[in-house]
Amino acid sequence: MSFLVFFACGIAGGVLGGMGMGGGTVLIPLLTIFCGVEQSAAQGVNLLSFLPMSALAIGVHARSGLIVKNNLACIILPALVFSVLFSLLAAAIPSAALGKGFGVFLILLSFFQFREAFRGEKKKSAQKNFLKT
């Protein structure tokens, strides 16, 4: 596989990851579809690339005042615990099953994103009020 294809996949994942939109949502399908990488390996590469990407993005967002610090530990601690648990589970699942599960996740994510896009401003104002508490 061409270096340029992998490089382009890295750019796409980095752009979205840097904006806080989940670069892996794009990186994993790009690696599996265009680069022929197994699903489990693509998920591993995504996790490894996420570490430096997220560290840099957190710094940029924190300097910009975009990180709400209220109840941050309530989000981080369970996320860490379940990340470990489900990483162990994912290591035991065949790559084909991981791919199908990730595909279902993307379909559901797309559905909810489209629904939210057409809902309007009601939801945004409710979220702003929630973040202020």
Secondary structure, DSSP 8 states (H G I E B T S, - for coil): --HHHHHHHHHHHHHHHHTTS-THHHHHHHHHHHS---HHHHHHHHHHHHHHHHHHHHHHHHHTT----TTHHHHHHHHHHHHHHHHHHHHHS-HHHHHHHHHHHHHHHHHHHHHHHHH-HHHHHHHHHHHH-
